[in-house]
């Protein structure tokens, strides 16, 4: 153990302890050891077994995915003869059973082994097997060592030593007190013969099955290809014509031809190795994203694997798998943003350098980044008529397309189907047995599409179009046509396999529900005439004396009265309009001046603008601080009232009328209305001079001034009342 760093990785769950052993010289070599204890069913420390094993599976996915591990501990489960693997799928050595009693924990343990791709080491590769629990109450097997399926051959000499055997082997009888209670659990021992670095590679290779193949650059095939192999091709043609008489000879000749082509492709064409599997691929998945990198491909593959595992899970593991998926997605998104920033920064620096060094290339790069997208040509919605004029009317466009398809799909001749059939019947069919001509072969080779997957012989179609290979191919095809033999690598072809029919009742697929079958024929007429009788549908209202129903009437709406001709009056005529059947006078409309030529869609130099380098929206750079200029704040100003105490103006004077004499109050109002003056003068009869006494002077009464402090006289009250 002195060569390893021992670290406790995880002890968060009670009863599960993960220990990490890391090599001091090579930190990539890691071994995980898990120690477990599951309390018995009737114990006071009992826990949910399903939750216990679910947590153990989730930790295996974390620690045991890319490193080697084993699990050992007391599970208090008795498995008896229950299977800890899937028979027929997992190939494991037979397990020797000592304890033939089973309980619920043992069933949970076997289910855990199947779900975690682990197996029980007890009874397999064993040197000496025994009970792991020995007491006065009995013996059982409750302690187990669990290892991965693919690493079971690395564990050898499994041995179980009881406490008595251990003390006897180590000669500890003299040092152990007889009163001391001896442990009832046995010691599990085994040999682990493995290089940790190699087993990590083995686990990784078993997890991901790689399949690699070579991909050739067939876009740039040199003209001198197969120039040095003309003599070899001629020898193969001669051998094919003279000495090939059996299937073995044909297979050997074609194998030599394929090897010749592959050798020439390796020498003359560029090639790269492609890794094709379900998890890893070095193909750039985003052709329209130039910032994509190989690191993003690996992160994307890892993200897809995590997503598939999460979607396939429907039980307790879904929560842990979702956590792993979310972590990988965050890592992928972070790397994508980083690659984008690096790419746009390089593009910006490149464009800035071209602005001073190469102006022509500068405008080309500007057009590539999307500024000149409006100049792209589009398919015009217009057609050319028979007279040579161009029309963009939708009716004319549809009519021209309709006429073109009618001419394309319908025969221009007058030959009927029956006449064509007679011509075929009259021919002897000898042309079907003729050899394949050179023109037919060249026409077939030219019809091969480019950039398509190669066949089983791994020869691309672009290579077969080489003129130097045409002669050999022509000889090979004619040889196959004459003898009826083809190379074994070609057969069987897709036409050899026919799916069973699902329509009708003959030769149908018995595993599927048959579809209804119908026969559609032409309408036919009978020449025979039938006598009347049941062939006619006689109405039930007819009798021997005629129709036996009452008169029937139909009621319709009132007929519209014919409209009377009303002659127009004088006001119905408009003299300002042109008379009928007369030519219009020339009419002119005033409009602004039109353009002298077509619009030039090519933008001028000042129509382009480089991305701004100020503000938050700078491509490829982190946005700088954006500040806004405001007015001077009143906070902490010289006239700021920090104490927030009220000023003198905040107080209102008290009303003095409450405790003192009211002062005089005046009200200002508007001017009053003058009294009306009566201008009427009394007449002579309005006066009475006889009533005037002129002997005495006028008299005026003068009153006494009373004091304000004089006590008023209080009258006596009437007591009797």
C-alpha positions in Angstrom: 0.0 0.0 0.0 3.0 2.3 0.2 2.8 2.8 -3.5 -0.7 4.2 -3.4 -2.5 7.3 -2.1 -5.5 6.2 -0.1 -8.4 8.6 0.0 -11.9 8.3 1.2 -14.1 9.3 -1.7 -17.7 9.0 -0.4 -19.2 8.2 3.0 -22.4 10.2 2.7 -24.7 7.2 2.8 -24.8 5.1 6.0 -23.4 1.6 5.4 -21.5 2.5 2.1 -17.8 3.6 2.0 -15.8 4.2 -1.2 -12.0 4.2 -0.9 -9.8 5.4 -3.8 -6.3 3.9 -4.4 -4.2 6.0 -6.7 -0.8 5.1 -7.9 1.8 7.6 -6.8 3.9 7.3 -10.0 1.0 7.4 -12.5 -2.1 9.3 -11.2 -4.1 7.9 -14.1 -4.1 4.4 -12.5 -7.0 4.3 -10.1 -8.6 1.5 -8.1 -11.9 1.9 -6.2 -12.8 -0.3 -3.3 -16.3 -0.2 -1.8 -17.1 -1.5 1.7 -20.7 -2.2 2.5 -22.9 -3.2 5.5 -26.6 -3.7 5.3 -28.3 -4.2 8.7 -30.5 -7.3 9.2 -34.2 -7.2 8.7 -35.1 -7.4 12.4 -32.3 -5.0 13.5 -33.0 -1.7 15.2 -30.8 -0.1 12.6 -32.8 -1.5 9.7 -33.1 0.5 6.5 -34.9 0.3 3.2 -33.0 -2.3 1.1 -34.3 -0.9 -2.2 -33.1 2.6 -1.4 -29.8 1.1 -0.2 -29.1 -0.7 -3.5 -30.4 2.2 -5.6 -27.8 4.5 -4.0 -25.1 1.9 -4.5 -25.9 1.7 -8.3 -25.8 5.4 -8.7 -22.4 5.5 -7.0 -21.1 2.8 -9.3 -22.1 4.9 -12.3 -20.0 7.8 -10.8 -16.9 6.0 -9.6 -16.8 2.7 -11.5 -17.5 4.1 -15.0 -13.9 4.8 -16.1 -12.0 2.9 -13.4 -11.7 -0.6 -12.0 -13.6 -1.4 -8.8 -14.9 -4.2 -6.5 -17.5 -4.3 -3.7 -17.1 -6.3 -0.5 -19.2 -6.4 2.7 -21.9 -7.9 4.9 -25.2 -7.7 3.0 -27.1 -10.1 5.4 -28.7 -11.6 2.3 -28.8 -15.4 1.5 -29.0 -16.0 -2.2 -29.2 -19.8 -2.3 -29.3 -20.9 -6.0 -30.8 -17.6 -7.4 -29.2 -16.3 -10.6 -27.1 -13.2 -10.3 -26.9 -12.8 -14.1 -29.1 -13.2 -17.2 -28.8 -16.7 -18.5 -28.1 -17.0 -22.2 -26.7 -13.4 -22.4 -24.0 -13.3 -19.7 -21.4 -16.1 -19.9 -20.0 -16.7 -16.4 -18.5 -19.7 -14.6 -20.9 -21.7 -12.5 -21.3 -20.7 -8.8 -20.9 -23.4 -6.1 -23.7 -23.0 -3.5 -23.1 -23.9 0.1 -26.1 -22.1 1.7 -29.4 -23.3 0.2 -31.6 -20.9 2.2 -32.8 -17.7 0.6 -34.3 -14.5 2.0 -35.6 -11.1 0.7 -32.2 -9.4 1.0 -30.7 -12.1 -1.1 -33.2 -11.6 -3.9 -32.5 -7.8 -3.8 -28.8 -8.5 -4.0 -29.2 -10.7 -7.1 -31.3 -8.0 -8.8 -28.7 -5.5 -8.0 -26.0 -7.6 -9.6 -28.0 -7.9 -12.8 -28.7 -4.2 -13.0 -25.1 -3.2 -12.1 -23.4 -5.7 -14.5 -21.7 -7.4 -11.5 -21.5 -11.0 -10.2 -20.9 -12.8 -6.9 -17.3 -14.0 -6.6 -18.2 -16.5 -3.8 -18.1 -20.0 -5.3 -16.3 -18.9 -8.4 -12.6 -19.1 -9.0 -12.4 -20.3 -5.4 -9.4 -22.0 -3.7 -11.3 -22.8 -0.5 -15.0 -22.0 0.0 -16.8 -21.9 3.3 -19.6 -20.3 5.3 -19.0 -16.6 6.0 -21.0 -16.5 9.2 -20.5 -19.2 11.8 -22.1 -19.0 15.3 -23.8 -21.2 17.8 -27.2 -20.5 16.1 -26.0 -21.9 12.7 -23.9 -21.1 9.6 -24.8 -19.1 6.5 -23.3 -17.1 3.6 -24.1 -13.4 4.1 -20.7 -11.8 3.2 -19.9 -11.4 -0.5 -17.4 -10.0 -2.9 -19.0 -8.4 -6.0 -16.9 -7.8 -9.1 -17.7 -6.6 -12.7 -18.5 -9.3 -15.4 -15.6 -8.4 -17.6 -13.0 -8.6 -14.8 -14.0 -11.8 -13.1 -11.0 -13.7 -14.6 -8.7 -11.2 -12.8 -9.9 -12.5 -9.4 -8.3 -15.9 -8.5 -7.8 -18.1 -5.4 -10.9 -16.9 -3.6 -10.7 -18.2 0.0 -12.9 -18.0 3.1 -11.1 -18.4 6.5 -13.1 -18.8 9.7 -11.9 -17.2 12.9 -10.7 -20.6 14.2 -8.8 -21.3 11.1 -7.3 -17.8 11.1 -6.1 -18.1 14.7 -4.7 -21.5 14.1 -2.9 -20.3 10.9 -1.4 -17.3 12.6 -0.7 -19.1 15.9 -2.6 -16.5 18.1 -4.1 -18.9 20.6 -1.6 -18.0 23.3 -2.3 -14.3 22.9 -6.2 -14.5 22.9 -8.0 -14.6 26.2 -10.3 -17.6 26.6 -13.0 -15.3 28.0 -12.9 -13.0 25.0 -15.8 -13.5 22.6 -14.6 -14.5 19.1 -16.0 -12.8 16.0 -18.6 -14.9 14.1 -17.8 -13.5 10.6 -15.2 -15.1 8.4 -12.3 -13.5 6.5 -12.6 -13.2 2.6 -9.4 -13.4 0.7 -8.5 -13.4 -3.0 -5.7 -12.6 -5.4 -6.1 -9.7 -7.8 -3.8 -10.1 -10.8 -4.2 -7.0 -12.9 -2.5 -3.9 -14.1 -4.8 -1.1 -13.2 -3.9 0.9 -16.3 -4.6 -2.0 -18.6 -7.9 -2.9 -16.9 -9.1 0.7 -17.3 -8.4 0.5 -21.0 -10.2 -2.9 -21.1 -13.3 -1.5 -19.4 -13.3 1.5 -21.8 -13.0 -0.7 -24.9 -15.8 -3.0 -23.7 -18.0 0.0 -23.0 -17.5 1.5 -26.5 -17.2 -0.9 -29.4 -15.1 1.0 -32.0 -15.3 0.4 -35.8 -12.8 2.2 -37.9 -12.6 2.5 -41.7 -10.6 4.5 -44.3 -12.2 7.4 -46.2 -10.5 8.6 -49.4 -10.6 12.0 -50.9 -12.3 11.2 -54.3 -13.0 14.8 -55.2 -9.4 15.3 -56.5 -8.5 12.2 -58.4 -5.3 12.7 -60.4 -5.3 12.0 -64.2 -2.3 9.7 -64.0 -4.1 7.2 -61.7 -3.7 3.6 -63.0 -1.2 4.8 -65.6 1.4 2.4 -64.2 -1.0 -0.5 -64.0 -2.1 -0.9 -67.6 0.0 -4.0 -68.2 -1.4 -5.6 -65.0 -5.0 -4.8 -66.2 -4.3 -6.3 -69.6 -3.0 -9.5 -68.0 -6.1 -9.8 -65.8 -8.3 -9.3 -68.9 -6.5 -12.1 -70.7 -6.7 -14.3 -67.7 -10.4 -13.6 -67.4 -11.1 -14.5 -71.0 -9.0 -17.6 -71.2 -8.5 -19.3 -67.8 -11.5 -18.4 -65.7 -13.9 -21.4 -65.8 -15.0 -21.9 -62.3 -16.4 -19.9 -59.4 -13.1 -20.0 -57.5 -11.2 -18.6 -60.5 -13.7 -15.8 -60.9 -13.5 -14.9 -57.2 -9.7 -14.9 -57.3 -9.6 -12.7 -60.4 -12.0 -10.2 -59.0 -10.0 -10.1 -55.6 -6.8 -9.3 -57.5 -8.7 -6.5 -59.3 -10.0 -5.0 -56.0 -6.6 -5.2 -54.4 -5.0 -3.4 -57.3 -7.6 -0.6 -57.0 -7.1 -0.3 -53.2 -3.3 -0.2 -53.5 -3.5 2.6 -56.1 -6.0 4.5 -54.0 -3.7 4.4 -51.0 -0.8 5.7 -53.1 -2.5 8.4 -55.1 -5.4 9.7 -52.9 -5.5 11.4 -49.6 -7.0 9.2 -46.9 -8.0 9.6 -43.2 -9.2 7.2 -40.6 -12.8 7.4 -39.5 -14.1 6.1 -36.2 -17.7 4.9 -36.6 -19.6 3.8 -33.5 -22.5 4.8 -31.3 -20.5 7.2 -29.1 -17.4 8.6 -30.7 -17.0 10.2 -34.0 -14.4 12.6 -35.5 -16.8 14.0 -38.0 -17.7 17.6 -37.7 -21.4 17.5 -37.1 -22.1 21.1 -37.9 -20.9 22.0 -41.4 -22.4 25.5 -41.2 -20.7 26.2 -37.9 -17.1 27.0 -38.7 -16.3 27.4 -35.0 -16.9 23.7 -34.4 -13.9 21.8 -33.1 -12.8 18.3 -32.2 -13.3 19.0 -28.5 -16.9 20.0 -29.1 -17.4 16.7 -31.0 -16.2 14.7 -28.0 -18.4 16.7 -25.6 -21.4 16.3 -27.9 -20.9 12.5 -28.1 -20.7 12.3 -24.3 -23.8 14.5 -24.0 -25.8 12.3 -26.4 -24.7 9.1 -24.5 -25.9 10.7 -21.2 -29.2 11.7 -22.7 -29.8 8.2 -24.1 -29.1 6.6 -20.8 -31.4 9.0 -19.1 -34.3 8.5 -21.5 -34.0 4.7 -21.4 -34.2 4.7 -17.6 -37.7 4.5 -16.0 -36.9 3.7 -12.4 -35.0 5.1 -9.5 -31.9 5.8 -11.5 -33.5 8.5 -13.6 -32.8 11.2 -11.1 -29.0 10.4 -10.9 -28.8 10.0 -14.7 -30.5 13.4 -15.2 -27.9 15.0 -12.9 -25.1 13.6 -15.0 -26.9 14.8 -18.2 -27.3 18.3 -16.9 -23.7 18.6 -15.9 -22.5 17.5 -19.3 -24.9 19.8 -21.0 -23.6 22.8 -19.0 -20.0 21.8 -19.9 -20.9 21.6 -23.6 -22.7 25.0 -23.6 -19.7 26.6 -21.9 -17.3 25.2 -24.4 -19.5 26.3 -27.3 -19.5 29.9 -26.2 -15.8 29.8 -25.7 -15.2 28.5 -29.3 -17.6 31.1 -30.7 -15.7 33.9 -29.0 -12.3 32.6 -30.2 -13.6 32.2 -33.8 -15.2 35.7 -34.1 -12.1 37.3 -32.6 -9.9 35.6 -35.2 -12.4 36.7 -38.0 -12.4 40.3 -36.8 -8.6 40.4 -36.6 -8.3 38.9 -40.1 -10.7 41.5 -41.6 -8.9 44.4 -39.9 -5.6 43.2 -41.4 -7.1 42.8 -44.9 -8.4 46.3 -44.8 -4.9 47.7 -45.0 -3.2 44.9 -46.9 -5.7 43.5 -49.5 -8.8 45.5 -50.1 -10.2 43.1 -52.7 -10.0 40.1 -50.3 -11.4 42.4 -47.6 -14.7 42.9 -49.5 -14.9 39.1 -50.2 -14.6 38.3 -46.5 -17.3 41.0 -45.8 -19.6 39.3 -48.3 -19.0 35.9 -46.6 -20.1 37.0 -43.2 -23.6 37.9 -44.4 -23.5 41.6 -45.3 -24.1 41.0 -49.1 -26.8 38.4 -48.7 -29.3 40.6 -50.5 -27.3 40.2 -53.7 -28.0 36.5 -54.0 -29.8 35.6 -57.1 -33.3 34.1 -56.8 -35.3 32.1 -59.2 -37.6 34.5 -61.1 -41.3 33.8 -61.2 -41.6 34.3 -65.0 -41.8 32.2 -68.1 -41.1 32.7 -71.8 -44.1 32.5 -74.2 -44.1 30.9 -77.6 -43.7 34.3 -79.3 -40.5 35.0 -77.3 -41.9 37.5 -74.8 -41.5 37.1 -71.0 -44.5 37.1 -68.7 -44.7 37.0 -64.9 -48.5 36.6 -64.8 -49.4 33.6 -62.6 -52.0 32.3 -65.1 -49.4 32.2 -67.9 -46.9 30.6 -65.7 -49.3 27.8 -64.6 -50.4 27.3 -68.2 -46.8 26.9 -69.5 -46.0 24.4 -66.8 -49.1 22.4 -67.5 -48.3 22.3 -71.3 -44.8 21.2 -70.5 -45.9 18.3 -68.3 -48.5 17.2 -70.8 -45.9 17.1 -73.5 -43.5 15.2 -71.2 -45.9 12.6 -70.0 -48.0 12.0 -73.0 -46.7 10.4 -76.2 -46.7 12.7 -79.2 -47.2 9.8 -81.7 -50.5 8.1 -82.6 -49.4 4.6 -81.9 -51.7 2.9 -79.5 -50.7 0.4 -76.8 -52.0 -2.5 -78.9 -49.8 -1.5 -81.8 -46.8 -1.2 -79.6 -47.5 -4.6 -78.1 -47.7 -6.1 -81.6 -44.3 -4.7 -82.4 -42.8 -6.3 -79.4 -44.4 -9.7 -80.1 -43.2 -9.6 -83.7 -39.5 -9.2 -82.6 -37.7 -12.5 -81.9 -36.0 -11.2 -78.7 -32.5 -12.0 -80.0 -31.2 -8.6 -78.9 -31.7 -9.7 -75.2 -29.0 -12.4 -75.6 -26.4 -10.1 -77.1 -23.3 -9.2 -75.2 -23.1 -6.0 -73.2 -21.8 -3.2 -75.4 -19.2 -0.7 -74.5 -21.7 2.2 -75.0 -24.1 0.6 -72.5 -21.4 0.2 -69.9 -20.1 3.7 -70.3 -23.6 5.1 -70.1 -24.2 3.0 -66.9 -20.9 4.2 -65.3 -21.6 7.8 -66.1 -25.0 7.5 -64.4 -23.3 6.7 -61.0 -23.8 9.5 -58.5 -20.9 11.1 -56.7 -20.5 11.3 -53.0 -22.3 8.1 -52.3 -21.4 5.2 -50.0 -19.3 2.5 -51.5 -20.3 -1.1 -51.8 -19.1 -4.2 -50.0 -15.9 -4.1 -52.0 -15.2 -0.5 -50.6 -14.5 1.0 -54.1 -16.1 4.4 -54.6 -18.1 5.1 -57.7 -15.8 8.0 -58.6 -12.8 5.6 -59.0 -14.8 3.3 -61.3 -15.4 6.1 -63.7 -11.7 6.0 -64.7 -11.5 5.1 -68.4 -8.6 2.7 -67.8 -10.9 0.4 -65.9 -13.7 0.3 -68.4 -12.2 -2.5 -70.5 -11.7 -4.9 -67.6 -15.3 -4.2 -66.3 -16.7 -4.9 -69.8 -14.9 -8.2 -69.9 -16.0 -9.1 -66.4 -19.7 -8.3 -67.0 -19.8 -10.3 -70.2 -18.1 -13.2 -68.5 -20.7 -13.2 -65.8 -23.4 -12.9 -68.5 -22.1 -15.9 -70.4 -21.4 -18.3 -67.5 -24.1 -17.1 -65.1 -21.6 -16.8 -62.3 -20.9 -13.6 -60.3 -18.2 -13.1 -57.6 -19.3 -14.3 -54.2 -18.8 -10.8 -52.7 -21.7 -9.6 -54.9 -24.3 -12.1 -53.9 -26.8 -12.3 -52.5 -28.2 -9.0 -53.8 -31.3 -7.2 -52.5 -33.5 -8.8 -55.2 -32.9 -12.2 -53.8 -34.9 -11.5 -50.7 -38.7 -11.0 -51.1 -40.9 -9.9 -48.2 -44.1 -12.0 -47.8 -47.2 -10.5 -49.2 -49.7 -8.8 -46.9 -52.5 -8.5 -49.5 -54.9 -11.3 -50.4 -54.8 -14.9 -49.3 -51.9 -16.5 -51.2 -48.4 -16.5 -49.8 -49.2 -13.9 -47.1 -47.2 -13.1 -44.0 -48.8 -15.2 -41.2 -47.3 -13.0 -38.5 -49.2 -9.9 -39.6 -52.8 -9.0 -40.3 -53.6 -9.3 -43.9 -55.0 -6.3 -45.8 -58.2 -6.6 -47.8 -57.7 -7.4 -51.5 -59.9 -6.0 -54.3 -60.1 -6.6 -58.0 -60.9 -3.6 -60.2 -62.2 -4.4 -63.7 -63.7 -2.5 -66.6 -67.5 -2.0 -66.9 -69.1 -4.4 -69.2 -72.5 -4.6 -71.0 -74.7 -7.6 -71.7 -75.9 -8.2 -75.2 -78.8 -10.5 -74.2 -82.3 -9.1 -73.7 -84.4 -10.1 -70.8 -88.2 -10.4 -70.6 -90.1 -8.0 -68.4 -91.1 -9.0 -64.9 -88.9 -9.2 -61.9 -86.3 -7.1 -63.7 -88.6 -4.0 -63.4 -89.2 -2.1 -60.2 -93.0 -1.5 -60.2 -94.3 1.2 -58.0 -96.7 0.0 -55.3 -99.2 2.8 -56.2 -100.0 1.3 -59.6 -103.1 -0.8 -60.0 -104.8 -2.7 -62.9 -106.9 0.4 -63.6 -104.1 3.0 -63.3 -102.3 4.9 -60.7 -104.2 4.7 -57.4 -103.2 8.0 -55.8 -104.9 11.3 -55.5 -104.0 14.4 -57.4 -100.8 16.0 -56.3 -100.0 19.7 -56.6 -96.8 21.6 -56.3 -96.7 25.1 -54.8 -94.1 27.6 -56.1 -93.2 31.2 -55.3 -94.9 34.1 -57.0 -93.4 34.9 -60.5 -91.5 38.1 -60.6 -93.3 40.8 -62.6 -91.5 42.1 -65.7 -89.7 45.3 -65.1 -90.9 48.3 -67.0 -88.7 50.3 -69.2 -88.1 53.7 -67.7 -86.7 56.3 -70.0 -83.9 58.4 -68.6 -84.6 62.1 -67.7 -82.4 65.0 -68.6 -80.4 64.7 -65.4 -79.3 61.2 -66.3 -77.0 62.4 -69.0 -73.4 63.5 -68.4 -72.0 65.8 -71.0 -68.6 65.9 -69.6 -68.0 62.3 -70.5 -67.1 61.0 -74.0 -69.9 60.0 -76.3 -70.3 56.3 -77.1 -68.3 54.8 -79.9 -65.9 57.7 -79.9 -62.2 57.5 -79.4 -61.0 58.9 -76.1 -59.1 62.1 -76.0 -55.5 61.8 -75.0 -55.1 61.7 -71.3 -51.9 62.5 -69.4 -51.0 62.0 -65.8 -48.3 63.9 -64.0 -45.8 61.7 -62.1 -42.3 62.1 -60.7 -39.3 61.5 -62.9 -38.5 57.8 -63.4 -35.1 56.2 -63.2 -33.1 56.3 -66.4 -31.8 52.8 -65.9 -32.3 49.7 -63.8 -31.6 49.8 -60.1 -28.1 48.9 -59.4 -28.3 46.4 -56.6 -24.5 46.4 -56.0 -24.0 48.4 -52.8 -21.5 51.2 -52.8 -18.4 51.1 -50.5 -20.1 53.2 -47.9 -23.0 50.7 -47.6 -20.7 48.4 -45.5 -19.9 48.9 -41.9 -17.7 46.9 -39.6 -19.1 45.6 -36.4 -18.9 48.1 -33.6 -16.1 47.8 -31.0 -17.9 49.9 -28.4 -20.8 48.6 -26.3 -22.0 45.2 -25.2 -22.7 43.7 -28.7 -19.2 43.3 -29.9 -18.7 39.9 -31.7 -15.9 37.9 -30.2 -15.3 40.2 -27.2 -16.7 40.7 -23.8 -18.8 43.8 -23.6 -17.2 46.7 -21.7 -18.8 48.8 -19.1 -21.7 51.0 -20.4 -22.1 54.2 -18.5 -24.8 56.8 -18.7 -24.2 60.5 -17.9 -26.8 62.0 -15.5 -27.3 65.2 -13.7 -25.7 66.0 -10.4 -27.3 64.0 -7.6 -28.6 65.7 -4.5 -27.3 62.9 -2.4 -24.5 64.1 0.0 -24.8 67.6 -1.4 -23.8 70.7 0.6 -27.4 71.7 1.1 -28.6 68.2 1.9 -30.5 67.8 5.1 -28.8 64.8 6.6 -30.6 65.1 10.0 -34.0 65.2 8.2 -35.3 67.8 10.8 -38.2 70.1 9.8 -37.5 73.8 9.0 -39.3 76.8 10.3 -41.6 76.8 7.4 -42.9 73.4 8.4 -44.7 74.9 11.4 -48.1 76.7 11.2 -49.0 79.4 13.7 -51.7 78.6 16.2 -55.1 80.1 16.0 -55.2 83.0 18.5 -58.9 83.1 18.5 -59.1 80.1 20.7 -57.5 81.8 23.8 -57.7 85.5 23.0 -60.3 88.1 21.9 -61.1 87.9 18.3 -59.7 90.7 16.3 -62.0 92.7 14.0 -62.8 90.9 10.8 -63.7 92.6 7.6 -65.1 91.3 4.5 -64.5 93.1 1.2 -67.4 92.8 -1.2 -68.3 94.4 -4.4 -70.0 97.7 -4.9 -73.7 97.7 -4.0 -76.4 98.6 -6.4 -77.6 102.2 -6.1 -81.2 102.8 -5.1 -83.6 103.4 -7.8 -84.6 107.1 -8.0 -88.2 107.9 -8.7 -88.4 110.9 -10.9 -92.1 111.2 -10.4 -92.8 114.7 -8.7 -95.8 114.8 -6.4 -98.6 116.9 -7.6 -100.3 119.8 -5.7 -102.8 117.4 -4.3 -100.2 115.4 -2.6 -99.7 118.0 0.2 -101.9 118.8 3.3 -101.0 122.2 4.5 -103.9 122.2 7.0 -102.3 119.6 9.1 -99.1 121.6 9.6 -98.7 123.3 13.0 -96.4 126.2 12.7 -96.8 127.5 16.2 -94.6 124.9 18.0 -91.0 124.0 17.2 -90.0 120.5 16.6 -89.4 118.3 19.7 -86.9 115.6 20.2 -86.9 113.0 23.1 -83.6 112.6 24.9 -83.1 109.3 26.8 -80.9 108.4 29.9 -77.6 106.7 29.4 -77.4 103.4 31.3 -74.3 101.9 32.7 -73.0 98.7 31.4 -72.4 97.5 34.9 -75.9 98.1 36.2 -77.5 95.0 37.8 -80.8 94.3 36.0 -83.9 94.2 38.2 -85.0 90.7 39.0 -88.7 90.4 39.6 -89.9 88.4 42.6 -91.1 84.9 41.8 -94.6 84.0 42.8 -94.1 81.4 45.5 -97.6 80.4 45.6 -97.5 79.4 42.0 
